[in-house]
Amino acid sequence: MSNLSYTKEFFMLAVNKRGAIPTLRSAKVCACLFAGGIAELYFKKIISKDENCEFVSNSNFDENDIHLFPLYEVIKTANKPMSMQELVRSYYESCSGNKPTQLEASIKDMLVSRNAKMEIKAGFLRNKTNLVPKPEKIQAIISKIHTQLFGAEHLTTDTICLVDLLLKSTVANRHFSNDDVARLRIRLEELNASGTYAFETQLIDCAFDTASSFLEKMTWGDEEDDDFLAAVIMLTMM
C-alpha cells in the first residue's frame, strides 16, 4: 500500500462494490481523477509551468507513474505550453466515444499489477468479471486518513490531496460518518487558512473546477446500467 499514490487510493475508494464508478458521482469522480493526476505529475516534476503559468512536459517520466501516462501524453505531444483549459479539452476530446476512461483504465491496470484488486462476478446476469479493491486495502486507506487527520501520526501532503479529492467528489460520504466528514472538511479548511498545503489544494481546485465545467457538457453512465436495461427489456418480451 505504501507504493500507491493518492490518485490510485482515491480511485479505490471511489468505485462501488461492482468495481465501477457510480453514475450519480461519475462527473465529480472523473474531474477528481483528472485533478489528482495533474497534481501528481506536477509535484513529481514530470510536468512544470513556464513563465506564463502554462504546463510543459519534462523528460523525467518514470515507469512507476505509468498510470498517469494518458495525461502526460497529451502535454508531451502538444509540442507547446498548455493552459489548464487547453489540457482539459485536449484530454477529454482524445478519449474514445463519450466515456473519459483512459486514465481510469490505466489506474486499474496499475492496481491489478500491485495486487490491490480482486475479481468478482458482475452484470445483471452475472456474465461479467469486474475488478474491485480488496476490503483490507480500503480499510488501510481509511485508517491512514483517521490517524493522520485526527490522530498523532505525521500528516503527509499525499493524504491532504487524497482528502481534498474525497470531499470534492462526495466519495468521503461513503466511507466516513457525517461527523467525520464535517471534521475532515474543517481540518482541511484550517490547514488552508494557515497557509499549510495551500498551494497543493489550489492546484487541485483549479484542475477540478476546469474539468468539472467541461464535463457538465458530457453524459455517460455505468455500463451495467445498459446490462440492467437489456435484461428488463428481455423480461418484458417473455
C-alpha positions in Angstrom: 0.0 0.0 0.0 2.9 2.3 0.6 3.6 2.5 -3.1 0.1 3.6 -4.0 -0.3 7.3 -4.8 -3.2 9.4 -3.7 -4.8 9.2 -7.2 -4.8 5.4 -7.0 -6.1 5.4 -3.5 -8.9 7.8 -4.4 -9.9 5.6 -7.3 -10.1 2.6 -4.9 -12.4 4.4 -2.6 -14.5 5.9 -5.5 -15.5 2.7 -7.2 -18.6 0.8 -6.0 -18.8 -2.9 -5.0 -19.1 -3.8 -8.7 -15.8 -2.1 -9.4 -17.5 0.8 -11.4 -17.8 4.5 -10.8 -21.4 5.2 -9.7 -23.3 7.1 -12.3 -24.6 9.8 -9.9 -21.0 10.6 -9.0 -19.3 10.0 -12.3 -18.7 13.6 -13.4 -17.2 14.6 -10.0 -15.1 11.5 -9.7 -13.7 11.8 -13.2 -12.9 15.5 -12.5 -11.1 14.5 -9.3 -9.2 11.8 -11.1 -8.0 14.4 -13.6 -7.2 16.9 -10.9 -5.3 14.3 -8.9 -3.4 13.1 -11.9 -2.3 16.6 -12.9 -1.3 17.4 -9.3 0.8 14.1 -9.2 2.5 15.0 -12.5 3.3 18.5 -11.2 4.6 17.6 -7.7 6.7 14.8 -9.1 8.2 17.3 -11.5 7.1 15.3 -14.5 5.4 18.4 -15.8 6.1 22.0 -14.8 4.8 25.5 -15.5 6.5 28.1 -17.7 6.7 31.9 -17.2 3.1 32.2 -18.4 1.9 29.5 -15.9 1.2 27.1 -18.7 2.1 23.4 -18.5 5.1 21.9 -20.3 6.4 18.3 -20.1 9.7 17.4 -18.7 11.9 14.4 -19.6 11.8 12.5 -16.3 8.7 10.3 -16.8 9.2 7.1 -14.8 7.5 3.7 -15.3 6.3 3.8 -11.7 4.0 6.6 -12.9 2.7 4.8 -15.9 -0.9 5.2 -14.6 -0.5 8.9 -15.4 0.7 8.4 -19.0 -2.7 9.3 -20.6 -2.4 12.8 -19.1 1.3 13.1 -19.7 1.0 12.1 -23.3 -1.5 15.0 -24.0 1.1 17.5 -22.8 4.1 15.8 -24.3 2.5 15.5 -27.8 1.2 19.1 -27.8 4.7 20.4 -28.5 3.7 23.7 -26.9 2.8 25.0 -23.5 -0.8 24.3 -22.5 -3.2 26.2 -20.2 -5.4 24.2 -17.9 -8.4 24.8 -20.2 -6.4 23.5 -23.2 -5.2 20.5 -21.3 -8.7 19.6 -20.1 -10.2 19.9 -23.6 -7.4 18.0 -25.3 -7.5 15.1 -22.8 -11.3 14.6 -22.8 -11.5 15.1 -26.6 -8.9 12.4 -27.0 -11.0 9.9 -25.1 -12.9 7.4 -27.3 -16.6 7.7 -27.5 -18.4 9.6 -24.8 -16.6 8.0 -21.8 -13.5 9.5 -20.3 -11.9 6.2 -19.3 -8.3 6.4 -20.4 -6.9 7.5 -17.0 -9.3 5.1 -15.2 -8.2 2.1 -17.3 -4.6 3.0 -16.7 -5.1 3.2 -12.9 -7.0 -0.1 -12.9 -4.1 -1.8 -14.7 -1.6 -0.5 -12.2 -3.8 -1.6 -9.2 -4.0 -5.1 -10.7 -0.2 -5.3 -11.1 0.1 -4.2 -7.4 -2.3 -6.9 -6.3 -4.7 -4.3 -4.8 -7.8 -5.7 -6.6 -9.8 -8.9 -6.7 -12.2 -10.4 -9.2 -16.0 -10.6 -8.7 -18.8 -11.7 -10.9 -20.8 -8.7 -12.2 -23.6 -7.6 -14.6 -27.3 -8.1 -14.1 -27.0 -11.7 -15.5 -23.6 -12.2 -13.7 -21.9 -12.8 -17.0 -19.1 -10.3 -16.5 -15.9 -10.3 -14.4 -15.2 -7.0 -12.7 -12.2 -6.0 -10.6 -12.9 -4.4 -7.2 -10.5 -3.2 -4.5 -9.7 -5.7 -1.7 -11.6 -4.8 1.5 -8.4 -4.8 3.6 -6.8 -2.3 1.2 -9.8 0.0 1.5 -9.7 -0.2 5.3 -6.0 0.6 5.4 -6.6 3.8 3.4 -9.4 4.9 5.7 -7.3 4.1 8.8 -4.4 6.1 7.5 -6.7 9.1 7.0 -8.0 8.8 10.5 -4.6 8.5 12.2 -3.1 11.4 10.2 -6.0 13.9 10.3 -7.4 13.0 13.7 -4.5 11.2 15.4 -0.8 11.8 16.2 0.7 10.3 13.0 2.6 12.6 10.8 0.4 14.3 8.2 1.6 14.0 4.6 0.9 16.0 1.5 -0.4 12.9 -0.2 -3.0 12.4 2.4 -4.1 16.1 2.3 -4.5 15.8 -1.5 -6.5 12.5 -1.1 -8.9 14.0 1.5 -9.4 17.0 -0.8 -10.4 14.8 -3.7 -12.7 12.7 -1.4 -14.5 15.8 -0.2 -14.8 17.3 -3.7 -16.3 14.2 -5.2 -18.5 13.4 -2.1 -16.9 9.9 -2.0 -16.0 10.7 1.6 -19.7 10.3 2.4 -19.5 6.6 1.5 -16.6 5.8 3.9 -16.9 8.2 6.8 -19.7 9.2 9.2 -21.4 12.6 8.7 -19.5 13.8 11.8 -16.2 12.6 10.4 -16.8 14.2 7.0 -17.5 17.5 8.8 -14.3 17.1 10.8 -12.3 16.4 7.7 -13.7 19.5 6.0 -12.9 21.7 9.0 -9.4 20.3 9.3 -8.7 20.9 5.6 -10.0 24.5 5.9 -7.8 25.1 9.0 -4.7 23.9 7.1 -5.5 26.0 4.1 -6.2 29.1 6.3 -2.8 28.6 7.9 -1.1 28.5 4.5 0.0 24.9 5.0 -0.7 22.8 1.9 -2.5 25.8 0.3 -0.6 25.6 -3.0 -1.3 21.8 -3.3 -5.1 22.3 -2.8 -5.2 25.4 -5.0 -3.7 23.4 -7.9 -6.3 20.6 -7.3 -9.1 23.2 -7.1 -8.1 24.7 -10.4 -7.9 21.4 -12.2 -11.1 20.1 -10.7 -13.1 23.3 -11.5 -11.9 23.4 -15.1 -12.6 19.7 -15.6 -16.0 19.9 -14.0 -17.0 22.8 -16.3 -16.1 20.7 -19.3 -17.7 17.5 -18.1 -21.0 19.2 -17.5 -21.5 19.1 -21.2 -20.9 15.4 -21.4 -23.1 12.5 -20.2 -22.2 8.9 -19.6 -23.2 6.1 -17.3 -22.2 2.9 -15.7 -22.0 0.1 -18.4 -24.0 -2.1 -16.1 -27.0 0.3 -16.5 -27.1 -1.0 -20.1 -27.0 -4.6 -18.8 -29.9 -3.9 -16.5 -31.9 -2.2 -19.2 -31.3 -5.0 -21.6 -32.4 -7.6 -19.0 -35.6 -5.6 -18.3 -36.4 -5.5 -22.0 -35.9 -9.2 -22.3 -38.2 -9.9 -19.3 -41.0 -7.7 -20.7 -40.9 -9.6 -24.0 -41.2 -13.0 -22.4 
